[in-house]
Amino acid sequence: MADSSETRILRVSLNRVEPEIWRVFEVAGLGTLGWLHDVLIGAMGWGDCHLHSFTVGDTIYSADFEGIERIGSDEESITISEALPEVGSSIQWLYDWGDNWGHTVTVIDTGTMRHGARYPILYDGARACPADDCGGSWGYMEILAMHADPDYEPEGTDHEGIAMWLDPGFDPDFFDQKKAERRMRNPGPAHL
């Protein structure tokens, strides 16, 4: 059984997107994968409006989704310490089963909860999160190409159609650490 004071320092990286989008944060090891989903949503900046799952070894974990039969095991049945037992352990987190935003979550260190510390703690990160529903990694790479070159016209797609996914003033290089940490600690409505 895991020590109730254990923590995991995790690094999450969005797969198939260059330059890399990543975050480093510390969480209580006794939190469940369901709780970790909420932390990841906040850290990355996703809207939490899509289905998700975790892959730990050969086992898939997901939430109860209204009207949809659960895929795999219950994400509330496994703790972070069990899923990520040691430095170097990694799992996959899939957000949005349509756009297939795959993330790798890796333990970079372990620790012990510090008296007075408020968890989760966000230590660092890089780059803005893509917008929900922008077409997965392919669509986002098109957005980045358009952002870098206003004259770039994606093949088969109009410039305005892709540009609608961008917030005014979108800066793919900007990571708002304070906003991300607030979101991690105060998740919005319950996830799907």
MDAnalysis code that builds the backbone (N, CA, C; Angstrom):
import MDAnalysis as mda
import numpy as np

u = mda.Universe.empty(576, n_residues=192, atom_resindex=np.repeat(np.arange(192), 3), trajectory=True)
u.add_TopologyAttr("name", ["N", "CA", "C"] * 192)
u.add_TopologyAttr("resid", np.arange(1, 193))
u.add_TopologyAttr("resname", ["MET", "ALA", "ASP", "SER", "SER", "GLU", "THR", "ARG", "ILE", "LEU", "ARG", "VAL", "SER", "LEU", "ASN", "ARG", "VAL", "GLU", "PRO", "GLU", "ILE", "TRP", "ARG", "VAL", "PHE", "GLU", "VAL", "ALA", "GLY", "LEU", "GLY", "THR", "LEU", "GLY", "TRP", "LEU", "HIS", "ASP", "VAL", "LEU", "ILE", "GLY", "ALA", "MET", "GLY", "TRP", "GLY", "ASP", "CYS", "HIS", "LEU", "HIS", "SER", "PHE", "THR", "VAL", "GLY", "ASP", "THR", "ILE", "TYR", "SER", "ALA", "ASP", "PHE", "GLU", "GLY", "ILE", "GLU", "ARG", "ILE", "GLY", "SER", "ASP", "GLU", "GLU", "SER", "ILE", "THR", "ILE", "SER", "GLU", "ALA", "LEU", "PRO", "GLU", "VAL", "GLY", "SER", "SER", "ILE", "GLN", "TRP", "LEU", "TYR", "ASP", "TRP", "GLY", "ASP", "ASN", "TRP", "GLY", "HIS", "THR", "VAL", "THR", "VAL", "ILE", "ASP", "THR", "GLY", "THR", "MET", "ARG", "HIS", "GLY", "ALA", "ARG", "TYR", "PRO", "ILE", "LEU", "TYR", "ASP", "GLY", "ALA", "ARG", "ALA", "CYS", "PRO", "ALA", "ASP", "ASP", "CYS", "GLY", "GLY", "SER", "TRP", "GLY", "TYR", "MET", "GLU", "ILE", "LEU", "ALA", "MET", "HIS", "ALA", "ASP", "PRO", "ASP", "TYR", "GLU", "PRO", "GLU", "GLY", "THR", "ASP", "HIS", "GLU", "GLY", "ILE", "ALA", "MET", "TRP", "LEU", "ASP", "PRO", "GLY", "PHE", "ASP", "PRO", "ASP", "PHE", "PHE", "ASP", "GLN", "LYS", "LYS", "ALA", "GLU", "ARG", "ARG", "MET", "ARG", "ASN", "PRO", "GLY", "PRO", "ALA", "HIS", "LEU"])
u.atoms.positions = np.array([
    [0.839, -1.194, 0.000],
    [0.000, 0.000, 0.000],
    [0.878, 1.250, 0.000],
    [0.468, 2.237, -0.749],
    [1.241, 3.479, -0.878],
    [1.186, 4.295, 0.408],
    [2.264, 4.986, 0.707],
    [2.355, 5.901, 1.834],
    [1.446, 7.099, 1.549],
    [0.603, 7.473, 2.530],
    [-0.357, 8.560, 2.313],
    [0.312, 9.912, 2.117],
    [1.587, 10.031, 2.423],
    [2.270, 11.316, 2.257],
    [3.097, 11.385, 0.977],
    [3.079, 10.308, 0.181],
    [3.853, 10.295, -1.060],
    [3.310, 11.291, -2.072],
    [4.227, 11.877, -2.836],
    [3.844, 12.698, -3.975],
    [4.544, 12.180, -5.223],
    [4.051, 12.616, -6.350],
    [4.688, 12.332, -7.625],
    [4.894, 13.664, -8.338],
    [6.107, 13.875, -8.815],
    [6.378, 15.022, -9.674],
    [6.294, 14.485, -11.095],
    [5.331, 15.015, -11.833],
    [4.991, 14.483, -13.144],
    [5.296, 15.487, -14.243],
    [5.616, 14.941, -15.400],
    [5.781, 15.753, -16.606],
    [4.785, 15.220, -17.616],
    [3.912, 16.101, -18.126],
    [2.967, 15.728, -19.168],
    [3.386, 16.442, -20.439],
    [3.369, 15.697, -21.524],
    [3.753, 16.232, -22.826],
    [2.698, 15.836, -23.844],
    [2.290, 16.794, -24.677],
    [1.328, 16.528, -25.740],
    [2.046, 15.847, -26.900],
    [1.574, 14.683, -27.291],
    [2.202, 13.902, -28.357],
    [1.909, 14.499, -29.736],
    [2.800, 14.283, -30.684],
    [2.636, 14.620, -32.099],
    [2.442, 16.105, -32.380],
    [2.993, 16.969, -31.533],
    [2.950, 18.410, -31.772],
    [4.353, 18.964, -31.573],
    [4.819, 19.736, -32.532],
    [6.131, 20.394, -32.449],
    [5.955, 21.877, -32.686],
    [6.623, 22.743, -31.948],
    [7.448, 22.455, -30.784],
    [6.596, 21.902, -29.634],
    [7.276, 21.231, -28.736],
    [6.637, 20.494, -27.650],
    [5.839, 21.405, -26.710],
    [4.674, 20.899, -26.287],
    [3.838, 21.536, -25.268],
    [3.898, 20.626, -24.055],
    [4.342, 21.160, -22.900],
    [4.542, 20.316, -21.722],
    [4.302, 21.098, -20.433],
    [4.101, 20.346, -19.335],
    [3.948, 20.901, -17.990],
    [4.640, 19.964, -17.000],
    [5.154, 20.535, -15.887],
    [5.708, 19.761, -14.776],
    [4.971, 20.196, -13.512],
    [4.464, 19.217, -12.754],
    [3.678, 19.526, -11.563],
    [3.803, 18.399, -10.543],
    [3.424, 18.706, -9.306],
    [3.481, 17.725, -8.214],
    [2.077, 17.480, -7.693],
    [1.772, 16.192, -7.463],
    [0.454, 15.785, -6.979],
    [0.595, 14.787, -5.839],
    [-0.472, 14.680, -5.043],
    [-0.542, 13.661, -4.001],
    [-0.681, 12.296, -4.662],
    [0.117, 11.347, -4.221],
    [0.108, 10.015, -4.821],
    [-1.173, 9.249, -4.614],
    [-1.952, 9.581, -3.578],
    [-3.187, 8.851, -3.309],
    [-4.375, 9.351, -4.126],
    [-4.183, 10.414, -4.915],
    [-5.245, 10.845, -5.814],
    [-5.509, 9.758, -6.846],
    [-6.731, 9.694, -7.344],
    [-7.081, 8.698, -8.365],
    [-6.772, 9.242, -9.759],
    [-6.829, 8.363, -10.747],
    [-6.663, 8.819, -12.124],
    [-7.791, 9.772, -12.522],
    [-8.981, 9.600, -11.950],
    [-10.075, 10.538, -12.218],
    [-9.716, 11.942, -11.753],
    [-9.120, 12.034, -10.580],
    [-8.665, 13.331, -10.068],
    [-7.517, 13.860, -10.923],
    [-6.600, 12.971, -11.315],
    [-5.487, 13.390, -12.162],
    [-6.003, 13.966, -13.481],
    [-7.078, 13.413, -14.022],
    [-7.662, 13.977, -15.246],
    [-8.003, 15.450, -15.047],
    [-8.662, 15.776, -13.934],
    [-9.012, 17.173, -13.658],
    [-7.773, 18.052, -13.553],
    [-6.726, 17.536, -12.911],
    [-5.470, 18.282, -12.783],
    [-4.850, 18.504, -14.163],
    [-4.826, 17.467, -14.984],
    [-4.252, 17.577, -16.328],
    [-5.022, 18.567, -17.201],
    [-6.347, 18.539, -17.117],
    [-7.175, 19.496, -17.873],
    [-6.755, 20.916, -17.523],
    [-6.620, 21.197, -16.223],
    [-6.225, 22.535, -15.788],
    [-4.816, 22.896, -16.192],
    [-3.894, 21.965, -16.016],
    [-2.488, 22.235, -16.331],
    [-2.299, 22.517, -17.815],
    [-2.937, 21.711, -18.646],
    [-2.759, 21.874, -20.091],
    [-3.586, 23.032, -20.642],
    [-4.804, 23.204, -20.115],
    [-5.667, 24.271, -20.608],
    [-6.800, 23.799, -21.501],
    [-7.099, 22.502, -21.469],
    [-8.210, 21.976, -22.261],
    [-9.545, 22.434, -21.684],
    [-10.613, 22.328, -22.481],
    [-11.935, 22.765, -22.068],
    [-12.722, 21.737, -21.281],
    [-12.253, 20.502, -21.209],
    [-12.924, 19.409, -20.502],
    [-14.334, 19.167, -21.031],
    [-14.452, 19.115, -22.352],
    [-15.759, 18.885, -22.954],
    [-15.774, 17.626, -23.832],
    [-14.820, 16.712, -23.580],
    [-14.717, 15.504, -24.401],
    [-14.428, 14.282, -23.526],
    [-14.653, 13.108, -24.095],
    [-14.331, 11.854, -23.421],
    [-12.821, 11.715, -23.292],
    [-12.408, 10.916, -22.306],
    [-10.978, 10.716, -22.074],
    [-10.742, 9.313, -21.528],
    [-9.481, 8.899, -21.567],
    [-9.102, 7.619, -20.975],
    [-7.611, 7.643, -20.655],
    [-7.207, 6.703, -19.806],
    [-5.809, 6.497, -19.462],
    [-5.427, 5.082, -19.885],
    [-4.191, 4.904, -20.313],
    [-3.665, 3.571, -20.567],
    [-2.477, 3.367, -19.638],
    [-2.609, 2.380, -18.769],
    [-1.573, 2.022, -17.805],
    [-1.164, 0.596, -18.146],
    [0.031, 0.433, -18.700],
    [0.430, -0.883, -19.184],
    [-0.517, -1.310, -20.287],
    [-1.181, -2.446, -20.102],
    [-2.138, -2.944, -21.084],
    [-3.587, -2.666, -20.695],
    [-3.786, -1.910, -19.618],
    [-5.136, -1.670, -19.106],
    [-5.591, -0.254, -19.407],
    [-6.818, -0.145, -19.907],
    [-7.430, 1.159, -20.153],
    [-8.340, 1.489, -18.977],
    [-8.278, 2.733, -18.520],
    [-9.129, 3.245, -17.447],
    [-9.892, 4.445, -17.992],
    [-11.171, 4.530, -17.639],
    [-11.961, 5.685, -18.050],
    [-13.016, 5.972, -16.992],
    [-13.741, 7.058, -17.208],
    [-14.806, 7.464, -16.300],
    [-16.124, 6.852, -16.749],
    [-17.135, 6.971, -15.887],
    [-18.495, 6.650, -16.294],
    [-18.992, 7.829, -17.116],
    [-19.335, 7.585, -18.347],
    [-19.839, 8.636, -19.219],
    [-21.317, 8.385, -19.436],
    [-22.142, 9.375, -19.155],
    [-23.584, 9.227, -19.269],
    [-23.979, 8.750, -20.665],
    [-24.706, 7.656, -20.698],
    [-25.195, 7.123, -21.959],
    [-24.182, 6.326, -22.758],
    [-22.976, 6.163, -22.224],
    [-21.935, 5.425, -22.938],
    [-21.366, 4.372, -21.992],
    [-21.250, 3.155, -22.480],
    [-20.661, 2.097, -21.667],
    [-19.178, 2.398, -21.431],
    [-18.738, 2.229, -20.193],
    [-17.348, 2.507, -19.849],
    [-16.413, 1.641, -20.683],
    [-15.307, 2.245, -21.088],
    [-14.250, 1.533, -21.784],
    [-13.227, 1.132, -20.727],
    [-12.988, -0.152, -20.562],
    [-11.972, -0.607, -19.618],
    [-12.419, -0.514, -18.175],
    [-11.446, -0.272, -17.301],
    [-11.670, -0.232, -15.857],
    [-11.995, 1.187, -15.387],
    [-12.514, 1.276, -14.171],
    [-12.900, 2.558, -13.579],
    [-11.656, 3.353, -13.170],
    [-11.531, 4.570, -13.684],
    [-10.369, 5.406, -13.358],
    [-10.331, 5.805, -11.884],
    [-11.436, 5.631, -11.169],
    [-11.455, 5.925, -9.728],
    [-10.932, 4.744, -8.906],
    [-10.640, 3.617, -9.572],
    [-10.217, 2.412, -8.850],
    [-8.698, 2.295, -8.715],
    [-7.947, 3.263, -9.235],
    [-6.492, 3.179, -9.194],
    [-5.919, 4.541, -8.821],
    [-4.917, 4.506, -7.935],
    [-4.292, 5.763, -7.514],
    [-3.134, 6.120, -8.437],
    [-2.727, 7.359, -8.335],
    [-1.578, 7.837, -9.105],
    [-0.342, 7.027, -8.734],
    [-0.140, 6.770, -7.434],
    [1.021, 5.989, -6.997],
    [1.011, 4.580, -7.567],
    [-0.168, 3.978, -7.703],
    [-0.259, 2.637, -8.283],
    [0.010, 2.671, -9.788],
    [-0.534, 3.675, -10.473],
    [-0.357, 3.771, -11.919],
    [1.054, 4.205, -12.294],
    [1.667, 5.011, -11.434],
    [2.991, 5.574, -11.688],
    [3.867, 5.320, -10.461],
    [4.340, 4.077, -10.287],
    [4.980, 3.689, -9.035],
    [6.377, 4.238, -8.787],
    [7.125, 4.605, -9.835],
    [8.515, 4.997, -9.612],
    [8.988, 5.970, -10.683],
    [10.123, 6.579, -10.415],
    [10.726, 7.490, -11.388],
    [10.917, 6.748, -12.709],
    [10.503, 7.382, -13.792],
    [10.593, 6.776, -15.120],
    [9.311, 6.093, -15.572],
    [8.403, 5.784, -14.637],
    [7.118, 5.185, -15.012],
    [6.339, 6.177, -15.867],
    [5.603, 5.664, -16.848],
    [4.778, 6.564, -17.653],
    [3.467, 5.893, -18.028],
    [2.468, 6.731, -18.275],
    [1.156, 6.297, -18.732],
    [0.747, 7.209, -19.878],
    [-0.295, 6.801, -20.579],
    [-0.845, 7.634, -21.649],
    [-2.208, 8.162, -21.214],
    [-2.457, 9.423, -21.495],
    [-3.758, 10.054, -21.244],
    [-4.282, 10.530, -22.589],
    [-5.456, 10.054, -22.969],
    [-6.078, 10.440, -24.225],
    [-7.251, 11.348, -23.917],
    [-7.187, 12.566, -24.433],
    [-8.271, 13.528, -24.274],
    [-8.911, 13.749, -25.639],
    [-10.213, 13.622, -25.725],
    [-11.003, 13.813, -26.934],
    [-10.785, 12.634, -27.882],
    [-11.664, 11.659, -27.783],
    [-11.532, 10.452, -28.588],
    [-11.716, 10.719, -30.076],
    [-12.198, 11.899, -30.454],
    [-12.321, 12.242, -31.870],
    [-11.031, 12.849, -32.411],
    [-10.538, 13.896, -31.730],
    [-9.297, 14.553, -32.163],
    [-8.058, 13.779, -31.715],
    [-8.229, 12.868, -30.760],
    [-7.136, 11.994, -30.299],
    [-5.917, 12.755, -29.791],
    [-6.143, 13.619, -28.809],
    [-5.022, 14.329, -28.197],
    [-4.345, 13.395, -27.201],
    [-3.289, 12.734, -27.629],
    [-2.535, 11.831, -26.771],
    [-1.490, 12.598, -25.975],
    [-1.339, 12.235, -24.726],
    [-0.362, 12.839, -23.831],
    [0.421, 11.733, -23.137],
    [1.706, 11.953, -22.928],
    [2.521, 11.049, -22.122],
    [2.743, 11.701, -20.768],
    [2.421, 10.957, -19.710],
    [2.598, 11.427, -18.333],
    [3.686, 10.555, -17.704],
    [4.768, 11.200, -17.250],
    [5.940, 10.469, -16.751],
    [6.334, 10.976, -15.371],
    [6.708, 10.040, -14.485],
    [7.230, 10.419, -13.164],
    [8.681, 10.866, -13.339],
    [8.969, 12.114, -12.948],
    [10.351, 12.581, -13.011],
    [10.992, 12.617, -11.630],
    [10.168, 12.530, -10.575],
    [10.694, 12.451, -9.212],
    [9.557, 12.060, -8.284],
    [9.902, 11.599, -7.104],
    [8.927, 11.322, -6.056],
    [9.259, 12.222, -4.878],
    [8.299, 12.378, -3.994],
    [8.547, 13.226, -2.832],
    [7.607, 12.890, -1.701],
    [7.632, 13.742, -0.700],
    [6.771, 13.620, 0.464],
    [6.031, 14.944, 0.627],
    [4.751, 14.857, 0.950],
    [3.952, 16.067, 1.110],
    [4.582, 16.968, 2.166],
    [4.630, 18.247, 1.832],
    [5.197, 19.242, 2.738],
    [4.083, 19.948, 3.493],
    [4.269, 20.103, 4.797],
    [3.284, 20.783, 5.633],
    [3.053, 22.200, 5.103],
    [1.805, 22.562, 4.911],
    [1.455, 23.900, 4.448],
    [1.442, 24.074, 2.947],
    [1.939, 23.085, 2.202],
    [1.931, 23.193, 0.741],
    [0.527, 22.904, 0.220],
    [0.148, 23.572, -0.846],
    [-1.167, 23.366, -1.458],
    [-0.984, 22.625, -2.776],
    [-1.530, 21.405, -2.827],
    [-1.382, 20.555, -4.007],
    [-2.632, 20.625, -4.870],
    [-2.485, 20.479, -6.173],
    [-1.259, 20.268, -6.936],
    [-0.429, 21.547, -7.041],
    [0.856, 21.359, -7.295],
    [1.785, 22.474, -7.466],
    [2.318, 22.413, -8.896],
    [2.156, 23.499, -9.625],
    [2.654, 23.583, -10.995],
    [4.020, 24.248, -10.965],
    [5.037, 23.560, -11.484],
    [6.402, 24.071, -11.439],
    [6.829, 24.773, -12.720],
    [6.420, 24.263, -13.855],
    [6.933, 24.817, -15.101],
    [6.093, 24.306, -16.267],
    [6.310, 24.883, -17.426],
    [5.629, 24.451, -18.628],
    [6.080, 25.266, -19.811],
    [5.630, 24.867, -20.977],
    [5.981, 25.589, -22.194],
    [4.841, 25.518, -23.191],
    [4.566, 26.641, -23.796],
    [3.662, 26.809, -24.919],
    [2.188, 26.692, -24.539],
    [1.371, 27.307, -25.361],
    [-0.077, 27.321, -25.164],
    [-0.687, 25.993, -25.605],
    [-1.779, 25.655, -24.971],
    [-2.538, 24.459, -25.340],
    [-3.340, 24.747, -26.612],
    [-3.478, 23.779, -27.499],
    [-4.351, 23.977, -28.658],
    [-5.799, 24.189, -28.209],
    [-6.612, 24.720, -29.092],
    [-8.037, 24.871, -28.823],
    [-8.729, 23.523, -28.967],
    [-9.736, 23.284, -28.125],
    [-10.565, 22.098, -28.307],
    [-11.155, 22.127, -29.721],
    [-11.325, 20.962, -30.299],
    [-12.001, 20.784, -31.588],
    [-11.292, 21.420, -32.782],
    [-9.986, 21.627, -32.684],
    [-9.280, 22.256, -33.817],
    [-8.739, 21.231, -34.808],
    [-9.096, 19.958, -34.638],
    [-8.714, 18.962, -35.643],
    [-7.553, 18.081, -35.253],
    [-7.268, 17.967, -33.970],
    [-6.170, 17.118, -33.529],
    [-4.824, 17.708, -33.895],
    [-3.788, 16.883, -33.796],
    [-2.439, 17.396, -34.035],
    [-2.276, 17.919, -35.460],
    [-2.906, 17.261, -36.442],
    [-2.803, 17.742, -37.817],
    [-3.402, 19.143, -37.943],
    [-4.620, 19.329, -37.423],
    [-5.274, 20.638, -37.497],
    [-4.493, 21.711, -36.775],
    [-3.928, 21.351, -35.620],
    [-3.168, 22.343, -34.862],
    [-1.878, 22.719, -35.582],
    [-1.229, 21.757, -36.227],
    [-0.014, 22.084, -36.974],
    [-0.352, 23.017, -38.145],
    [-1.534, 22.872, -38.734],
    [-1.987, 23.806, -39.772],
    [-2.193, 25.203, -39.177],
    [-2.776, 25.262, -37.982],
    [-2.972, 26.547, -37.304],
    [-1.623, 27.210, -37.043],
    [-0.646, 26.430, -36.569],
    [0.683, 27.000, -36.313],
    [1.324, 27.513, -37.600],
    [1.143, 26.786, -38.709],
    [1.691, 27.232, -39.994],
    [1.034, 28.534, -40.422],
    [-0.277, 28.653, -40.225],
    [-0.983, 29.887, -40.561],
    [-0.559, 31.036, -39.665],
    [-0.334, 30.736, -38.401],
    [0.082, 31.766, -37.453],
    [1.454, 32.310, -37.831],
    [2.343, 31.436, -38.270],
    [3.697, 31.842, -38.646],
    [3.730, 32.577, -39.989],
    [2.792, 32.234, -40.876],
    [2.780, 32.840, -42.210],
    [1.337, 33.160, -42.597],
    [0.914, 34.411, -42.439],
    [-0.474, 34.782, -42.749],
    [-0.881, 34.493, -44.194],
    [0.079, 34.320, -45.088],
    [-0.242, 34.011, -46.478],
    [-0.387, 32.510, -46.735],
    [-0.087, 31.696, -45.736],
    [-0.181, 30.243, -45.890],
    [-1.640, 29.847, -46.063],
    [-1.928, 29.068, -47.067],
    [-3.277, 28.561, -47.314],
    [-3.257, 27.039, -47.216],
    [-3.870, 26.477, -46.174],
    [-3.905, 25.013, -46.053],
    [-4.631, 24.385, -47.233],
    [-4.099, 23.290, -47.725],
    [-4.701, 22.599, -48.862],
    [-6.065, 22.045, -48.468],
    [-7.080, 22.385, -49.235],
    [-8.416, 21.853, -49.002],
    [-9.187, 22.521, -47.888],
    [-8.632, 23.540, -47.259],
    [-9.309, 24.219, -46.161],
    [-9.124, 25.719, -46.330],
    [-10.187, 26.451, -46.068],
    [-10.033, 27.891, -46.173],
    [-9.394, 28.465, -44.907],
    [-8.673, 29.530, -45.082],
    [-7.944, 30.199, -44.000],
    [-8.883, 30.578, -42.857],
    [-10.046, 31.127, -43.191],
    [-11.001, 31.553, -42.167],
    [-11.556, 30.372, -41.384],
    [-11.744, 29.223, -42.055],
    [-12.272, 28.042, -41.379],
    [-11.373, 27.558, -40.258],
    [-10.078, 27.578, -40.489],
    [-9.141, 27.166, -39.447],
    [-8.936, 28.291, -38.441],
    [-8.876, 29.527, -38.906],
    [-8.611, 30.662, -38.023],
    [-9.685, 30.837, -36.964],
    [-10.896, 30.328, -37.220],
    [-11.969, 30.502, -36.231],
    [-11.660, 29.807, -34.905],
    [-10.722, 28.861, -34.918],
    [-10.371, 28.167, -33.687],
    [-9.449, 29.000, -32.796],
    [-8.898, 30.070, -33.321],
    [-7.942, 30.876, -32.549],
    [-8.645, 31.969, -31.765],
    [-8.282, 32.110, -30.504],
    [-8.752, 33.245, -29.729],
    [-8.043, 34.491, -30.238],
    [-8.700, 35.644, -30.162],
    [-7.999, 36.870, -30.544],
    [-6.725, 37.019, -29.698],
    [-5.646, 37.366, -30.339],
    [-4.384, 37.523, -29.623],
    [-3.684, 36.211, -29.314],
    [-4.118, 35.107, -29.918],
    [-3.502, 33.801, -29.665],
    [-1.989, 33.855, -29.896],
    [-1.249, 33.357, -28.935],
    [0.210, 33.271, -29.038],
    [0.606, 31.850, -28.666],
    [0.985, 31.006, -29.650],
    [1.296, 29.609, -29.357],
    [2.499, 29.437, -28.431],
    [3.325, 30.463, -28.302],
    [4.513, 30.362, -27.457],
    [4.249, 30.757, -26.002],
    [3.071, 31.318, -25.709],
    [2.803, 31.838, -24.368],
    [2.187, 30.769, -23.467],
    [2.771, 30.599, -22.298],
    [2.234, 29.699, -21.270],
    [1.941, 30.532, -20.030],
    [0.679, 30.609, -19.640],
    [0.255, 31.378, -18.468],
    [0.246, 30.447, -17.255],
    [1.370, 30.406, -16.538],
    [1.532, 29.480, -15.427],
    [0.543, 29.756, -14.299],
    [0.306, 31.015, -13.974],
    [-0.623, 31.336, -12.873],
    [-2.043, 30.884, -13.208],
    [-2.480, 31.132, -14.430],
    [-3.815, 30.711, -14.841],
    [-3.928, 29.185, -14.816],
    [-2.903, 28.507, -15.305],
    [-2.923, 27.042, -15.315],
    [-2.991, 26.480, -13.903],
    [-2.225, 27.041, -12.990],
    [-2.255, 26.532, -11.616],
    [-3.616, 26.790, -10.965],
    [-4.223, 27.939, -11.229],
    [-5.575, 28.205, -10.700],
    [-6.551, 27.163, -11.223],
    [-6.471, 26.863, -12.513],
    [-7.375, 25.878, -13.117],
    [-7.147, 24.481, -12.535],
    [-5.883, 24.144, -12.259],
    [-5.582, 22.836, -11.681],
    [-6.225, 22.667, -10.312],
    [-6.215, 23.732, -9.547],
    [-6.725, 23.681, -8.163],
    [-8.216, 23.892, -8.073],
    [-8.815, 24.481, -9.083],
    [-10.245, 24.788, -9.075],
    [-10.880, 24.336, -10.382],
    [-11.004, 23.023, -10.566],
    [-11.566, 22.543, -11.834],
    [-12.991, 23.053, -12.023],
    [-13.369, 23.185, -13.273],
    [-14.710, 23.639, -13.614],
    [-15.744, 22.568, -13.327],
    [-16.836, 22.576, -14.095],
    [-17.885, 21.571, -13.889],
    [-17.305, 20.164, -14.006],
    [-17.990, 19.232, -13.389],
    [-17.537, 17.833, -13.418],
    [-17.288, 17.397, -14.841],
    [-16.214, 16.620, -15.023],
    [-15.886, 16.159, -16.363],
    [-16.902, 15.142, -16.847],
    [-16.905, 14.946, -18.159],
    [-17.862, 14.013, -18.784],
    [-17.762, 12.633, -18.196],
])
